[in-house]
Amino acid sequence: MINTSTLFHLAFAVRDIQESREFYTQILKCEEGRFTDEWLDLNFFGHQIVCHLDESLGKDGRIKHLINPVDEHPVPIPHFGVVLTMEQWQELAKHLTDKVEFAIEPYIRFKGEVGEQATMFFYDPSGNALEIKGFKNIETELFAS
């Protein structure tokens, strides 16, 4: 069983708080929480994420990634994200078209198989990689093998 009452907290580096505020609140529609000039709390699909200013990145710097080939796609490591219903995923994928830099365009993995899922990878302005997944039935498919 999936415990939907447990929430996660993730803190990560960004190059500019205002730029991150605009991306997460305007593009991803996250609700803003507490903030200072050095950090910003956000409601990320019901979970708490915190952007922390890392001045070592510079105004044009971006987080560096390793790439792990999965299904012949270059998956950026590290990445974080959220699992949505298929309907929510489709709505978000449509909304993000032409608004984000996709690392991997939205597509369906394991089509017609156990664990079928929709996925997309994109970057925030600081280069943090995000993956958004969608399932028709999260309860039975998320950890299916």
PAZAPA-4460 file (N, C-alpha, C; in steps of 0.05 Angstrom, whole numbers, plus 32768, in hexadecimal, padded with zeros to 4 digits):
% residues 145
    n_x    n_y    n_z   ca_x   ca_y   ca_z    c_x    c_y    c_z   seq   type   mol
   8011   7FE8   8000   8000   8000   8000   8012   8019   8000     1      M     A
   8009   802D   7FF2   8018   8047   7FF0   800E   8059   8006     2      I     A
   8020   8064   8016   8019   8076   802C   8017   8092   8021     3      N     A
   7FFF   809C   801C   7FFB   80B7   8011   7FFB   80CC   8027     4      T     A
   7FFD   80C3   8040   7FFE   80D7   8056   801B   80E0   805D     5      S     A
   802E   80D2   8051   804A   80DA   8056   8053   80ED   8040     6      T     A
   805E   8104   8049   8067   8118   8036   8085   8119   8036     7      L     A
   8090   8122   801F   80AD   8125   801F   80B5   8142   801F     8      F     A
   80CE   8147   8027   80DA   8161   8028   80F4   815F   8018     9      H     A
   80F9   8171   8006   8112   8171   7FF7   811D   818D   7FF5    10      L     A
   8136   8191   7FFC   8143   81AB   7FFA   8159   81A8   7FE4    11      A     A
   815B   81BC   7FD3   816E   81BA   7FBD   8178   81D6   7FB5    12      F     A
   818E   81D6   7FA7   819C   81EF   7FA0   8190   81FB   7F86    13      A     A
   818E   8216   7F87   8186   8225   7F6F   8199   823D   7F6C    14      V     A
   819B   8248   7F54   81AD   825E   7F50   81A1   8279   7F55    15      R     A
   8186   827B   7F56   8178   8294   7F5A   815C   828E   7F66    16      D     A
   8157   829A   7F7D   813D   8295   7F8B   8126   82A0   7F7B    17      I     A
   8128   82B8   7F70   8112   82C4   7F61   810C   82B4   7F48    18      Q     A
   8120   82AC   7F3A   811D   829C   7F22   810F   8282   7F28    19      E     A
   8117   8275   7F3F   810B   825C   7F47   80EE   8261   7F50    20      S     A
   80E9   8276   7F5E   80CE   827D   7F66   80BC   827F   7F4E    21      R     A
   80C4   828D   7F3A   80B4   8290   7F21   80B0   8275   7F14    22      E     A
   80C4   8264   7F11   80C1   824A   7F04   80AE   8238   7F14    23      F     A
   80B3   8235   7F2E   80A2   8222   7F3D   8086   822C   7F42    24      Y     A
   8082   8247   7F45   8067   8250   7F49   8057   8255   7F2F    25      T     A
   8065   8260   7F1B   8057   8266   7F02   8055   824F   7EEF    26      Q     A
   806B   8240   7EEC   806B   8229   7ED9   805F   8210   7EE5    27      I     A
   8068   8209   7EFD   805E   81F0   7F0A   8047   81F5   7F1C    28      L     A
   803F   820E   7F20   8027   8215   7F30   802A   820C   7F4E    29      K     A
   8042   820C   7F58   8047   8206   7F74   803F   821E   7F85    30      C     A
   8034   8218   7F9C   802D   822E   7FAF   8046   8235   7FBF    31      E     A
   804B   824F   7FC1   8062   8259   7FD0   805C   8259   7FEE    32      E     A
   8071   8252   7FFD   806F   8253   801A   8082   8268   8025    33      G     A
   808F   8262   803B   80A2   8274   8047   80BA   8278   8034    34      R     A
   80C7   8290   8037   80DF   8295   8027   80F0   82AB   8033    35      F     A
   8109   82AB   802A   811B   82C1   8030   812A   82C6   8016    36      T     A
   813E   82D6   8018   814F   82DB   8000   8160   82C3   7FF9    37      D     A
   8162   82AF   800C   8173   8298   8009   8165   827E   8005    38      E     A
   814B   827C   800B   813C   8263   8007   811F   8269   8003    39      W     A
   8111   8255   7FF7   80F5   8257   7FF0   80E7   823C   7FF4    40      L     A
   80D3   823B   8005   80C2   8223   8009   80AC   8223   7FF4    41      D     A
   80A7   820B   7FE9   8092   8208   7FD5   8081   81EF   7FDB    42      L     A
   8068   81F0   7FD4   8056   81D9   7FD5   8058   81CC   7FBA    43      N     A
   8066   81B6   7FB8   806B   81A7   7FA0   8058   818F   7F9F    44      F     A
   8040   8193   7F94   802C   817E   7F92   8026   8172   7FAE    45      F     A
   8025   8183   7FC2   801F   817A   7FDD   8038   8173   7FEE    46      G     A
   804F   8175   7FE3   8068   816F   7FF1   8078   8189   7FF4    47      H     A
   808A   818A   8007   809A   81A2   800C   80B5   81A0   7FFE    48      Q     A
   80BA   81B3   7FEC   80D5   81B6   7FE1   80DF   81D1   7FE8    49      I     A
   80FA   81D3   7FEA   8106   81ED   7FF2   811D   81F3   7FE0    50      V     A
   811B   8209   7FD2   8131   8213   7FC1   8144   8222   7FD3    51      C     A
   815E   821B   7FD3   8173   8228   7FE2   8186   8236   7FCF    52      H     A
   818B   824F   7FD3   819E   825E   7FC2   81BA   8253   7FC5    53      L     A
   81C6   824D   7FAE   81E2   8244   7FAD   81F1   8257   7F9B    54      D     A
   81FD   826B   7FA7   820A   8280   7F97   8222   8275   7F87    55      E     A
   822C   825D   7F8E   8242   8252   7F7F   823A   824A   7F63    56      S     A
   8220   8248   7F5E   8216   8241   7F43   8219   8259   7F30    57      L     A
   8219   8271   7F3B   8219   8289   7F2B   81FE   828D   7F1D    58      G     A
   81FA   82A4   7F12   81E0   82AA   7F05   81DA   8299   7EED    59      K     A
   81EE   828F   7EE0   81EA   827E   7EC8   81F0   8261   7ECC    60      D     A
   81F8   825A   7EE5   8200   823E   7EEB   81E9   822B   7EEB    61      G     A
   81EF   8212   7EE7   81DA   81FD   7EE8   81E5   81E5   7EF7    62      R     A
   81D4   81D7   7F04   81DB   81BE   7F12   81E5   81AA   7EFD    63      I     A
   81FA   819C   7F04   8206   8187   7EF2   81F9   816C   7EF8    64      K     A
   81F6   815C   7EE3   81E9   8142   7EE5   81F9   812C   7ED9    65      H     A
   81F6   8114   7EE3   81FF   80FC   7ED6   81E7   80F4   7EC5    66      L     A
   81EC   80E4   7EB1   81D7   80D9   7EA0   81D6   80BB   7EA2    67      I     A
   81BF   80B0   7EA7   81BB   8093   7EA8   81A8   808B   7E92    68      N     A
   81B1   807B   7E7E   819F   8073   7E69   8189   8060   7E73    69      P     A
   8170   8068   7E6F   8159   8057   7E76   8146   8057   7E5E    70      V     A
   8140   8040   7E54   812E   803E   7E3D   8139   804F   7E26    71      D     A
   8153   8050   7E23   8160   8060   7E0E   815C   807E   7E11    72      E     A
   8155   8087   7E29   8152   80A3   7E2F   8168   80AB   7E43    73      H     A
   8172   80C4   7E40   8188   80CD   7E53   817C   80D9   7E6C    74      P     A
   8177   80C8   7E80   816B   80D1   7E99   8180   80E0   7EAA    75      V     A
   817A   80F9   7EB2   818C   8108   7EC2   818B   80FF   7EE0    76      P     A
   81A3   80FB   7EEB   81A6   80F3   7F07   81B7   8109   7F15    77      I     A
   81AE   8114   7F2B   8196   810E   7F39   817E   811D   7F2D    78      P     A
   8166   8114   7F35   814D   8121   7F2E   8139   811C   7F45    79      H     A
   8124   812C   7F45   810E   8127   7F58   80F5   812D   7F4A    80      F     A
   80DE   8125   7F56   80C5   812A   7F49   80AE   8120   7F5A    81      G     A
   8098   811A   7F4C   8080   8112   7F59   8071   80FF   7F47    82      V     A
   8060   80EF   7F54   804F   80DB   7F45   8032   80E6   7F46    83      V     A
   8026   80E8   7F2E   800B   80F2   7F2B   7FF9   80DD   7F20    84      L     A
   7FDF   80E2   7F20   7FCD   80D1   7F11   7FD2   80D7   7EF3    85      T     A
   7FC9   80C5   7EE2   7FCE   80C8   7EC6   7FC0   80E2   7EBC    86      M     A
   7FA9   80E7   7EC6   7F9A   8100   7EBD   7FAA   8119   7EC6    87      E     A
   7FB3   8119   7EDE   7FC3   8131   7EE7   7FDD   8133   7ED6    88      Q     A
   7FEA   811D   7ED1   8003   811D   7EC1   7FFE   8128   7EA5    89      W     A
   7FE8   811F   7E98   7FE2   8129   7E7D   7FDD   8147   7E7D    90      Q     A
   7FCE   8150   7E91   7FC9   816D   7E93   7FE3   817D   7E97    91      E     A
   7FF4   8173   7EA8   800D   8181   7EAD   8020   8180   7E95    92      L     A
   8021   8169   7E87   8032   8167   7E6F   8029   817B   7E5A    93      A     A
   800F   817D   7E57   8004   8191   7E43   800B   81AD   7E4C    94      K     A
   8008   81B3   7E65   800F   81CE   7E70   802C   81D5   7E6C    95      H     A
   803E   81C1   7E70   805B   81C6   7E6F   8066   81C9   7E53    96      L     A
   8058   81BF   7E3F   8062   81C1   7E24   8068   81DE   7E1D    97      T     A
   8080   81E3   7E13   808A   81FD   7E0C   8090   820F   7E24    98      D     A
   808F   8204   7E3D   8095   8213   7E55   80AF   820A   7E63    99      K     A
   80B7   81F1   7E5D   80CF   81E6   7E6B   80E2   81DA   7E56   100      V     A
   80FB   81D6   7E60   810F   81C9   7E50   810D   81AB   7E57   101      E     A
   8101   819B   7E45   80FF   817E   7E4A   8119   8171   7E47   102      F     A
   8121   8160   7E5A   8138   814F   7E57   812E   8136   7E48   103      A     A
   8116   812D   7E4F   8108   8117   7E41   80EB   811F   7E3E   104      I     A
   80E3   8121   7E25   80C7   8128   7E1E   80B4   8115   7E2B   105      E     A
   809B   811E   7E31   8087   810D   7E3D   8082   80F4   7E2B   106      P     A
   8082   80DC   7E38   807D   80C3   7E2A   8073   80AE   7E3D   107      Y     A
   806A   8097   7E33   8060   8081   7E43   8075   806B   7E43   108      I     A
   807C   8063   7E5B   808F   804C   7E5F   807E   8033   7E65   109      R     A
   8089   801C   7E5D   807D   8002   7E62   8060   8001   7E58   110      F     A
   805C   800D   7E41   8040   800E   7E35   8035   7FF1   7E33   111      K     A
   801D   7FEE   7E3F   800F   7FD4   7E3E   801B   7FBF   7E50   112      G     A
   802F   7FC7   7E61   803B   7FB4   7E73   8035   7FBB   7E90   113      E     A
   803C   7FA9   7EA2   803A   7FB0   7EBF   804B   7FC8   7EC5   114      V     A
   8041   7FDB   7ED3   8050   7FF3   7EDA   8050   8008   7EC5   115      G     A
   803D   8007   7EB2   803B   801B   7E9D   8039   8037   7EAB   116      E     A
   8049   804A   7EA1   804A   8064   7EAD   8051   8079   7E98   117      Q     A
   8048   8091   7E9D   804F   80A8   7E8D   8066   80B6   7E9C   118      A     A
   8079   80C1   7E8D   808F   80CF   7E9A   8098   80E6   7E89   119      T     A
   80A4   80FA   7E96   80B1   8110   7E88   80C6   811B   7E9B   120      M     A
   80DC   8125   7E8F   80F1   8131   7E9E   80F6   814D   7E93   121      F     A
   80FA   8160   7EA5   8101   817B   7E9D   8112   8188   7EB2   122      F     A
   811C   81A0   7EAC   812E   81AE   7EBD   8121   81C8   7EC7   123      Y     A
   8128   81CF   7EE0   8122   81EA   7EE9   8138   81FD   7EDF   124      D     A
   8136   8217   7EE3   814A   8229   7ED8   8166   8225   7EE3   125      P     A
   8169   8219   7EFB   8183   8213   7F06   818F   81F8   7EFD   126      S     A
   817F   81EA   7EED   8189   81D0   7EE3   8181   81B8   7EF4   127      G     A
   8170   81BD   7F09   8166   81A6   7F18   8153   8196   7F07   128      N     A
   8157   817C   7F06   8147   816A   7EF5   812F   8160   7F05   129      A     A
   8118   8161   7EF8   80FF   8158   7F04   80F3   8142   7EF2   130      L     A
   80E8   812E   7EFF   80D8   8119   7EF0   80BC   8119   7EFB   131      E     A
   80A9   811A   7EE9   808D   8118   7EF1   8083   80FE   7EE4   132      I     A
   8077   80ED   7EF5   806C   80D3   7EEB   804E   80D4   7EEE   133      K     A
   8041   80C4   7EDD   8024   80C1   7EDF   801D   80A3   7EDC   134      G     A
   8009   809B   7EEC   8000   807F   7EEC   7FE1   807F   7EEA   135      F     A
   7FD6   806C   7EDC   7FB9   8068   7EDB   7FB0   805F   7EF6   136      K     A
   7FBF   804D   7F03   7FB8   8042   7F1D   7FD1   8042   7F2E   137      N     A
   7FD6   8057   7F3D   7FEE   805A   7F4D   7FF0   8043   7F62   138      I     A
   7FDA   803C   7F6F   7FDB   8028   7F84   7FE6   800D   7F7A   139      E     A
   7FDF   8005   7F62   7FE8   7FEA   7F59   8000   7FEB   7F46   140      T     A
   8005   8002   7F3A   801A   8003   7F25   8034   800F   7F2F   141      E     A
   8034   8021   7F43   804D   802F   7F4A   8064   801D   7F51   142      L     A
   805F   8008   7F60   8075   7FF6   7F68   8072   7FDB   7F5B   143      F     A
   8063   7FD9   7F46   805F   7FBF   7F38   8079   7FB5   7F2C   144      A     A
   807C   7F9B   7F2C   8095   7F90   7F20   808E   7F7B   7F0B   145      S     A
***
